[in-house]
Amino acid sequence: MPDYGHPLRFGSFITPAAGSPQRPVELAVLSEELGYDLATFQDHPYQPSFLDTWTLMSYAAARTERIQLAGNVLNLPLRPPAVLAKSVASLDLLSGGRVALGLGAGGFWDAIEAYGGTRLTPGEAVDALAEAITVIRGVWDTSDRSVLAVDGAHHRVHGAKRGPAPAHDVPIWLGALKPRMLRLIGRAADGWLPSMPYLKPGDLERGMRVIDEAAREAGRDPAEVVRLLNIAPDTAADELVRLAVEDGVSTFIVMGDDEGGLRRFAGLFGEVRERVGEARASSGVRERSRVRRASALAKRRPGIGYDDLPPELAERAVEPGDPAYARYLSGYLRGGAPGLVLRPRTVAEVQAAVAVAREHRELPLGVLSAGHGISGRSLNHGGLVIDVSALDTVEVLDPDTGRVRLGPGARWADVARTLAPYGLAISSGDYGGVGVGGLATAGGVGWFARSHGLTIDHLTAVELVLADGRVVRTSADQEPDLFWGVRGAGANFGIATSFELTAARVGTIAFAQLAFDASDTAAFLEGWGREIEAADRSVTGQVVLGARRGGQRVAQAMLVVDSDNPDTIIERLQPIADVAPLLQQQIALATYDEVMSLFSSDQPQQGRGEPHSHSGLADHLSPGLAAEVAELLDAGTSYFFSIRAVGGAVADVPSGATAYAGRSAAFSLSGFGTGPAFDEAWERLVPHLSGSYLSFETGTGQQWLERAFPPAHLARLRDLKRRYDPTGLFRDNFFIDPAADAVEGPAA
């Protein structure tokens, strides 16, 4: 039989003994410590001396960090497939993609019947298992928007809603011996999981042949099926090497609950891997971490080296034909269809991903943290996306000084929840679903902007992977020029892998929602601007305006007051509330994390098409600007227009201190619209503006850069680009062209 080239993996086979309920969990933890790749558990629900295997796996997942977990094998007749699919997906999401699904058709039918299961003949059991696989994969396939319906003889679902999708492409391994089951594996499963003690001489070779033939008949590459084997703990290294090289077994799972046996078996890993590697090298067998279905391979895009990815990236890479690809078809507002998604988990893997990007320099390159972005440039069509969402650390380094470390893939709602018990908070936008990476390199206009400044004003250090693959730490003392550029134009210089910030002391705050009659829109905007600028710095917020309804325009305002004193809150809000007739008001005391959670969603992104938005910074809401905004809204060219308060602490930082230059502005304006009419209307606002905040801008090209960065800033940024990314690898998010000339202006 062939060596299929799968990477060698080693696992433990643990008994879920109820007599010592912590013991199987400790053996799983030990397996991880010893370097095992997976921990598997028997599943006999009818055994009074056994714990429930699924509950045990969940507990073991919480006690471990790296090791994969699976039933060996789960008893399908006592586990409804649709519910099992949801259980698997849930644990896979909670564990970070560490679950495999080992399934068995049944067997001990007297015991199964005693527990309420239905006795099946061997043929019926195979049919039931085939139906179950269809149901399970159907539940996981959230890219299919149709209602799930499977009308099987043993398993039926009608009108079932799909989801959630697992964190990764969960493999389905079947425990089997008989030809019909083996043929099912070849047609529909991802792995064969027999036990050596039950195999007679020749069974392994015959089983491999039956699976391979069935796979080819189904149009599959036989290598799509991983070959696993439960073995005795005293199996020698010579036998393991023979099984791998001659019979195609790549995953060896040692049976038994003896700690010493686990340790002795772990001592063979290095030798077996080395010897199998040597044998493969001499015979020309290329190791491949993953074998995709023919249907998936057909969706590959030309010009991408899918088969040349580093092994550490290949296993988690997402291609257009993969089940996980649906996640990358939609951002918050924009659709996408990348040719390849790399999902690094470590800084070293980010370096490897950047190396892949260098090798595909001609492709668009997106960097995705958590997926919420106005422009949607973290996705693309046909290009490469580096998804750093797995780097989602939220770590409090020093609660006394407020020093924290954040990964780019963390979401700001999660950051707020983690910091809340320490009485800490970081002003970080107004939507909790935004990822740390994009916002912390652009600016960060949040609920505390006027009292605490921008998010970037709290940065003390950033770790970056540069275009050439180097990892640098940049701060006021280390690479200070780069630190200047990262704070406002960071997407141009590398991929941030961690941020260090100083959080502020924040207690209970007030969150106010006010609805105004803004029918006299220009007058409302003038009054709003005047009172916001005059308000105490503890007051920050925004107002949103849209189309008139029945002749009336309603302005929806949301404000935070950094105080827990009701009298102080009312005193500071009252002048703002008097700007125009109030239609509705609501004020509540809350914590910052509660406010951020109001504006956060765990639902899948649903963006399609191309959003069209423009952004500007204004020193004041002058009569001229207010009139132009009112006219723009009355003309119907913008269906959503927001004005966020900045100023205050934001303006305390000199304009030249960071790449973000708009320190004089008291307001950040952004609008969504359609077509040239919106563009033309926006241009009439530009003479009244003092800059632009690129996070809310979908326009591209030189003019937008020049609006965001004054000449001296832009000249300095181009110099940095020449030093840190001279080839322009990072060019798909407001590209600062290192070769372009900038007109020098006075230092800001």
N, C-alpha and C positions, 0 to 999 in steps of 0.2 A: 504494500500500500504506500501511497505517497506521503511525504512530509509536506503538510499544507502551508508551512511557513508561519504559523501563528506563534506569537510570543509565548515563551514558557511561563506558566503561572502555577502557583502552589496554594492549596487551600486546606482547611481543617474541616472535619465532619463531627459535629458536636451533638451529643444527646441532650434533649431539653428536659433533664431530670427535675421533677418537682420537689424531690426530697431535699435538695440543696439548691434552691432557686437562683442564688447568686453565682453558683459554680459555672454554669454554661456561659454566663456573661463574662466572668473572669477569664474563661478559656478563649473567648473571642478577643478580649483585650490583649491577652498574652499572644494570641496569633498575630495581632497587629504589631506588637512589640518585637516579635521574632522575624518579622519581614514577610509573613504570609500575605498573599494577594486577596484571598477571600476566606470568609468563615461561613460555613453552611450548617444547617440544622435539620435534623430529622423532623418529620411531620406525621404524627399518628394521633389525630385529635381524640380518638376513642380510647387511648391509653390513659387509665387513671393516674399513672405515675409520671405522666408527661405534662409539662407546661404547654400552653398554647404557643405554637411556633411563631405566629405572626406577632403576637404581643412581645415575645422574647426578642425577635429581630428588631422591633422598634426600640426596645430598651437597650439592646446592644448597639444600635446605631447611635443612640445618644451618648454612649460611653466610649465610642471610637471616633476616629477622624478620617482615616484613609481607607481602611479595608472594605472590600465589597462584601455584601451580605446576600444570602440566598437560602431558600428552602431546598432540602435535598431528600426527596422532592415533595412539594405541597400536594396534599390529597384533594384533587379536583372534585370528586363527588360530594364532598362536604363543604366546598367553598364556591358559591355562585360566581361565575366568571365576571359578570359586570361589576359586582361589588369588589371582587378580588382585583380587577383592573384599577379601580379607584384606590384601593389600599396600596397597591404597588406604586402607583403614581404619587400618592401622598408621601409615602416613606422615601421615595426617590427624591422628591423635592426637598423634604426635610433634611435628608442626609447629604445633599449635594451631589446626587447622581451616583449612588453607591449600591443600587439594588439590581439583582438579576432574578428572573423568575424561573425557578426549577419546578416543573409540573409532572405529576404522575396521573395515570388514568384511573387508578384505584387498586384493587387487589384483595384486601381482607374484607370480603363482602359481608360476611356475617356481622363483623364489628361495624362496618359502614351502615348496614341496615339498622342495627341497634341504635345508631345515633341519628336516624332519620333519613339516611341516604337511600338512593334507589339502586337495587341490585341490577347490574348490567352484565350481558354476555361479553366475552372478550372483543367481539366485533363491535358491539354497541359502545363499549368503553372507548374504542379508538375513534368512532364517529363523534362521540360526545366531546372528546378532547379536541378534535379538529374544529368542531363548532365553537368551542370555548376560545380557541386561539383567534378565530374570526371576531368574536365578541370583544375580547380583550384588546386586540389591536384596533378595533373600531372605536372603542371608548378612548383610547389614547390619541387617535388621529383627529386632532382639533383643526387641522387644515381643511378637512372636509366639513363644509357648512351644512350638509344635509342631516336630517334626523336619522339616527342609527336604527336599522331594522335588520334583524337576523331571524329567519324563520326556520330553525333547526328542529330535528326530531327530539332533541334532548335539552337544548338551550335556546330560548327565544327571547328576543328583546324587540319591542315595538315602540317607536317614538322616544327612545332613550336619548338624552342629551349627552354629548361627548365631553370629555375632559374630567379633571385637568390632564394636560399632557405631562408625562414624566420629565425630569430634568435632563435625561439623556435617553438615547435609543436603548431601552431596556431589552436585553436578550432573553429569549424564551428557550430554556433547555428542557429536554424531555428525558425522563428515565424510561428506558425501553429495552426489550430483548427480542420480541417477536417481529416477523417480517412486516406486518401491516403497520405497526408502530414505527418501525425503521423507515418505511416508505413515507410516512407522514412527516417524519423529521426531515427527510430529504426535500419534501415539497414545501414545508411551511415553517419549520423551526430553525433556531439559531445554534443549537448545540445538542449533542448526544451525551447523556450522563448515565452510563451503566456502572455497576459495581463489580470489581474484579472477582470477588468470591462467588458470584452467581454465573460467571462466564465459564463455559466449557472450552476445551481446546478448539481453536478455529473460530469461535464465536465472534471474537473481536474483528478479525479480518473479514469474515462474512458480513458482519454488521456494517463495516465501513463500505464494503462493496455495494450493499443494498442501498445505503444512504446516498452514495455517489451516483448510482444509476437513477434513482428517483429524482435527485437534484437536477441532473442533466435533462431528464424528461420534462421537468417543470421549467426548463430554461434558466436554471440557476448554475452558478459556479459551485462545485462541491465544496470549495474552500470557504463558502459562506457559512458552513456548518462547523462550529468549533467542536473538537472531540475532547471531552472531559472523562475522567476515570476515577472512581473511588477505589483506593488501594489500601493494603495493609501497611501498618507503620514500619514493618521490618523489610519493606521492599528496598533492594539494594540500588545503588547509583547506576550500576551497569544495566539493570533491568529498566530503569527509568529512561536512560539514554536510548536503549533499544526500542522501547515503546514510542518514544518521540520520533526517532529517525526512521524506523521501519514501519510503524503502524499509524503514525500521524496524530498521536495523542499529544496535546499541548498543555492540558491542565490536569494536575495530579492532586487529588484530594485525599488526605490521609485520614483513615477512620480510627476512632478511638478517643477517649477522653483523658488519656494519661499525659500529664504535663511533661514528664521526661521524654515520652515518645514524640511529642510535638517538638521539643528542643532538639532531639537527635535528628529528626527528619529535616528540620530547618537547617541543620548543618550540612545537608547535601545540596542546598540550592545553588551555591556558587559553582561547585564542581559540575553539576548537571548542566547548568546554563553554559558554562565554558565549553564542555565537551560537545553539546548539541550545536553550539555556535561554530565550533571548528568543523563539525561534520557538514553543516549547512554550507559553510564557506567552500569546502572542498568539492561539494556536489552542486554548487551553484544555486542553492535554494535561498531565495530572498525573503527575509522576515517581513511580514506585513501585519500591522497591528489590527487591521480591520479589513474585512472583505465585503464590499457592497454588492447589492443585488444588481442584476443586469439592467433592470428598469431605472435604478438610481444612476448607474454609470452613463446611461443614455442621456441624462440631463446635464452632464458636465459641459462646461463652457470651453471653447478652444482658447489656447494660449495660457492656460493655468496648469502649473505642474502639480497636479493633485497627488501623483504617486511619488513625488520627491520631497514631501514634507518631512521634517524631523519627527522621529517616533513620538516624542513627548507632545507634539501638537497634533499628529495624525489621528490619534485615538479619539480626541474630542472635537476635531474639525467638523464643520457642518457644510454639506454640499447641497445643491439644489434638489437632489433626489432623496435627501434624508428626512425622516419624520420631524426632526427639530427645526427644519428650515422654515416652517410656518412662522416662527418667532421673528424672523428677519424680513418678512414681507411687509410689515407695518411698523412705523414709528408712532409717535404721539399724533402728528398731523400729516406725515408724508409716507408714501409707500416706498418700497424698496424691493430689489431682487438681486442681491449680490451673487457673484460667482463662487465665492468661498468665504466662509467665516472661520476665523481662528479664535479659540477660546482659552487663552493662557490662564494658568492658575498661580504662577509665581513670577517673580521678576526675571528669572532666567528664561522662562517661557515667553515673556514679553520680548526679551532680546531676540529669541529665536523667531518670533512672529515678525519683528521688524526686519530681520534678515530675509524672511520670505517676501516681505513687501519690497525690499531692495531688488530682489531677483525678478519682481514683477512690476518694475518701475513704470511700465506703460499703463497699468491698470489704475482706476480710481481707488483711493484708499480712505476708508472711514474708520474712525475710532469710536466705539460705543461703550458708554459706561452703564447707564441705567435705562436709556431709551427715551426719556422725555426731553424733547428739544423742539423749539419752534421751527427751525429751518429743516430739520431732518437730515443734516449732512453726515450724521453718524452712519447712515445707510447709503447705499448707492445701487446702481443698476449695472450688473455684470462685473463689478470690481471685487476688491478684497475688503473685508471688514475685520478689524481686530476688536473683539468683545472682551473687555476687562471686567465684566460684572462679577467674576469670581474673586477679584481682589476687593473684597467688601469689608475689610477690617474697620471696626470702630473701637478704638482703644483709648482709655483714659490713662495717660502717662503719669499725671500728677494732679490729683483733684484739688489740691490747695492752690496751685497757680493756674489751674484751668488748662494745662497743656494736654492736647489730645493728638492722636494720630488716626488718620482716616485713609481708607483705600478708595480708589477712584470709582469702584463699583458700588459702594455703599449709597443708599438713598438718604436724602436729608431728613425724611420722616424717621428713619431708623436711627440716624445720628441724634436727632432730638430726643427720641425715646431713651436712648442709652445714656445721654448726658443728664436727663431730667432728675434722676435720683441724687445726683451730685449738686443740684441747684445751678447747673451750667447750661448755656445755650450759645449757639453761633448763628448770627443773622445769615440766612441762607436761602434767598429767594422766597417766593410765596406759595410754592407748590411742593409738597413733601415727596412726590414721586420723582423729582429731578435727581439725577445722579451727581455725586460729588465731583467727578472728574471734569465735566464740561463747565459747570458753574464756577468752580474754584480756580479755573484758569482764565475766566472771562471777566468776572466782576463780582456779581452777586448782590442784586438789589432786593433786600428782604424786608421783613416786618419790623426790623430794628435799625433800618438804614440811618434814620436821623439821629438815633441815640447811640448806635454802636458802629456805624459806618458800613462799608461793603464787606462781603466775605473775604475778599483778597486782602483787606486791611488787617485781618487777624492771622494771616499766614506768617509762619516763622521759618519754614523750610519746605522744600518740595524735592522729591526724588523723581528723576526723569530717566527714561531710556531714550537716548538721542538717535538720530538717523543712522549714525555709524555703528550703533549697537552698544556704545558705552553707557554705563550707568553713572549718573552724576547726582550729587546732592547740592542743591543750590539754596542759599540763604543770604542774609545781609553780609555774612563773612566769607561764604564759599560761593564762588562763581556769582558775585553780586550783580554783574550786568545781566546775566541770564535770569536771576531772581527778579530783576526789574521787569524784564520782558514777559516772564511767565505770568505776572500779575496784570492780566488784561489782554494778552495775545499768546497765551501758552500753547494753544493748539498748533501753532506754527513751529514749535521747537522740539517737540518730542512727545512721548506718551508718559504722562504722570503715573507713577506706581504707588506713591503715598504722599500725603500732605500732613504737615504738622502745623497746628493752629493753637491759638490761645483763646479759649472760650470765655465768655463773660458770665458774671454772676447775675442770674435772672430768677426771680421768684414768680409769684402769681401775677398775671397781667390781665388787662381788660381787652376783650375783643368785641368791637362794635360793628354792627351792620345797619346802615342807614340807607333809606331809599328817598330820593328827592324828586320833586317835580322840577325838571330841568328844561321845561319847554322853552324858556328864554335862555337858550344854551350858552350864548356868548356871555351874558351877565352871570350865569351860574359859574362858568369856568373862571371868569375874573375873580369872583368872590371866593371860590374854592382855592384858587392859587394864593390869594391874599391871606386868607385865614390859615392855610397850611404853613406858609412861610412864617407867619407870626406866632404859630403854636409853639408850645414847649417842645423841646427836643424829644421828650418821651413819646410823642405822638408821631406815628408813621402809618401810612396806608396808601390806598389807591381808590380811584373811582373809575367805573366802567360805563360807557354810554353806547347806545345803539340806535336803531331806527325809531321813529315816532310810531305810536300806536294810537289811532283815534285822535291824532293831532297833538298828543302829549308825548314828551320824551322823559323817560325815567332814568335817573342816574343812580346806579348801585354803588355804594361806597362801603369799603371795609377798612377799619382802622384798628390799630393796636396802640394801647396806652401802657407804657411800662410802669405800672403802679397797681397796687392792690387796695388803695384807699378810695372808697366810693365817692367821697366828696371831691377828692382831687381829680378823679376820672371825669366826673360831670363838669367840673370847672374847666378842664382842658378841652372837653369836647363841645361844650355849649356854643362857643363862637362859630365852630364849624357847622353845627346843626342849624344855626340861624341863617346860613347862606341862602337857602331857598326853602319853600314849603316842604315839610317832612311828610312823606306818605307812609312810612313804616320805620320802626326803629327797634333794635334789639341789642342789648349789651350784656355780656356775661363775663364773669371772672373765670379764668382758665389758666392752665400752664402752657408754656410755649409748645411742648410736644403735642398737646391736645389740639392747638390751633393748626399746627402743621399736618396733623392727621386728618383734619377736616378737608384738606385739599391734597388728597393722595388716593391712589387707587392701585389695587393689585390685579385689576382686570387686564386681559391682554390688550396691547396697543391695537388700535383700529384705523390708523391713519392711511389714507389713500391719496393718490394724485400728488399735486404740488401746492403747498401753502403759499400764500402771497401776502407778505407783511412788510411793513417799513417801521423804522425806529428813529427816534430823535431825542436829543437832550435839550432842555430849555432852561435858561437861567430864571425866567419868570413866565407866568401865564399872562403875557401882556395883552392889552386890548386887541392889538393886531393879530396875534396868534389865536386868541380866543375866537375872534370873528372867523378866521380861516378854518379852524376846527369845526365850528358850527356850520359853516357853509359846506364843508366836506361831508358832514353827517347828513345835512338836509338834502344834499344831492344824491344820497344813497350809495356813494362809492365805497363806504366802509360800513361793514355790518357789526364790527366790534372794535371799540376804541378805548384804550385804557391809559390812565395817567397815574404813574407811581410817584410817590414823594421820595426825593433824595435830599440833598442839602444837609444841613446840620453837621453831624460828625463826618459825613462823606467829604464835605468841603474843608474840614480841618486838615486834611492831607494835601500837601502841595501837588499841583497838577503834574509836575515833573518827577514825582516820587515813584510813580508806577506807570506801566504802559497804558493803563486806563487813564485817560486824560480829562474826562469831563467833570472835574471837581467843582466847577463854578455853578453847575446846573442844580436847580431846586426840583426839577421834574424830569422824569423819563417817560416819553410818550411812545406808544406803539399802536398800530392799527392793522386790521386785516381787511382786505378788499379784493376786488377782482378786476382784471383787465387794465387797459391803458388809462381809463378814466381815473382809476384810483392812483396810478402813478402820477398823472398830471396834477391831480388835486394835492398829492403829497408834496410835489415840487413847490407848490405855492406856500407850503409851511416852512420850507427850508430857510428862507431869509430870516425867519424868526428863531431859528434853532442855533445852538452853540456846539453841537456835536451829535454823536450817535452811539448807541449801545448795541453792539453787533449781535448779542444773544437773541435779540428780537427782530433781526433783519434777515430777509430772504434774498434781497438783491445781491448781485455779485459784480465784481469788477473794481477797477481803480477808484471810481468816484466814492464808493461806499467806504473804502479804506481811508480815503482822504477826509471823509466826514467824521470818521471815528478817531483818527489820529492826526493831530496837528503836524505840520511839516517837520519840526525838530524831532518829535516822537517817531514819525515814520522813517526818517533818515536813520535814527538810532536802531529801530527795529530791523531795517534792511541790513545794517551792519551786523547785527546779531544773527540774522538769517544766514549771511555769508559765512559766519564763524561756526554756527552750529548745525546748519542744514543747507550747505551750499548747492546741493543738487535739487533742492525743493521736493524732497520726498513727501513732506507733510504740506500738501498744497490744496486740499479739498475743503478747507474750512477757513475762508477769508485769507487766501494765499498772499503772503508778503513776498513778492518776487525779489530774490537777492540780486538779480541782474538789472533791475529797474533803477532809474535815477530818481531821486527825490529832491524837491526844491527845498533848500535849507531855509528855515525860518528862525525867528527868535526863540530861544529856549523858554519853555513854558514854566 
